[in-house]
Amino acid sequence: MAGMRTTAVHGGREDLGALGVHAAPIDLSTTYPIPDQAAGGEALQSFADGAAEAASPVYARLHNPTVARFERALARLEGTEQAVAFGSGMAAVTAVVQAATVLRGKSHVVAVRPLYGGTDHLLSSGLLGVRTTYATADRVADAITPDTGLVVLETPANPNLDLADIAAVVAGAGTVPVMVDNTFATPVLQNPAAHGAAYVLHSGTKYLGGHGDVLGGVVACDAERAGALRQVRIVTGAVLHPLGGYLMHRGLATLPLRVEAAQRSAVEIARRLAEHPAVGAVRHPSLPGADPAGLLGRQLRGPGAVLAFTTRENPTDVVRGLGLITPAVSLGSVDTLIEHPAGLTHRLVPSADRNACGVPENLLRLSVGLEDVEDIWEDLDKALSREWNSCDLDYVKASSSDFPLSVHNL
Ligand SMILES: *Cc1c(COP(=O)(O)O)cnc(C)c1O
């Protein structure tokens, strides 16, 4: 089998030689001529039954060749039979919940916190008609009922980089399929399906696209589950635009190099942050004590390039003091991004729940990019060392209860 970098460059491009092109064509057709309407009907029926391909795409909500190339490439990188792409990571999460619960007559989900704030909010909102029980990774088995259709896990978790043993959670779930959100690790560092995950989910908006210019999601799984996901995608219309499919497919080619380079800088930044007087705790799988279960090497091939740290000063003041680093949500872009989870990505998670699962008010999440590591460090060090920060007594008082959030201090 080809190596990771080779697969990243060549995956999904098998048909290009026959087409006589070098770059994958972007097929923007919304409809496809079907002179033989009976044959068109058969193709439509195949898609309605969950097929990955048919004689004609018929209509762009059913199939798109550009998106299909990205799906084939991602499935190869994750080591699954197939993959199904969606218009966003949240559309992908929604489709997995629908396919694993409603389609199978189930209405209960077990989820391990912390999760991406949007996923947490979707599951607790009841919007999809499911009830959610939150459990710690080692108590999943106790939360399973005959009505449970899905277990949701994220590792490394957003935003605090908690690690969970996928195989242990899969064992606790028994016959219930486990979805692992692999957005932080990417297929470069972790392949959850190899540890028993039924669904491997990515927000392609992050590392897969990699340049902050495309929104998308994808789920890697076996052919049967992929068929159900395609059926859901057809009826809900949660499709990925072909241009998004093209950009994410192109992003895969450089994914291993980007992840390796950003990770190298993240290890160094984490080490220096841990020694910085203005910093409390630093969360990164590379640091001593961050991996008590010994998952690095066994499940996770590297610590990744996202880290989190608590500040002794008001975190929003630290962000305001930065110059180079982009103050923005999202992650996995070429530029380094920083955000305040309690105020932004995890704002809709109740603060008591946030605190209980290790997302304190003064936590900042840093997605290390591809800039020179010394430039990233200089920017961080300067923002953390500003004098007016360290004498911000108002914040010290406020942090003893719940740091008040207002639109003002975001
Ligand atoms: C961003 C993100 C999502 C949601 O993806 P969108 O593309 O923004 O819809 C889901 N899970 C994780 C871990 C994320 O970081």
The ligand as a Gaussian input file, in Angstrom:
#p B3LYP/6-31G(d) Opt

LIG

0 1
 C      -15.575000      23.301000      13.189000
 C      -15.872000      21.986000      13.768000
 C      -17.085000      21.334000      13.490000
 C      -18.170000      21.958000      12.648000
 O      -17.762000      22.139000      11.324000
 P      -18.349000      23.293000      10.354000
 O      -17.637000      22.996000       9.073000
 O      -17.999000      24.608000      10.969000
 O      -19.811000      23.103000      10.267000
 C      -17.279000      20.081000      14.036000
 N      -16.356000      19.503000      14.824000
 C      -15.175000      20.111000      15.123000
 C      -14.194000      19.416000      16.007000
 C      -14.903000      21.371000      14.618000
 O      -13.752000      21.961000      14.920000

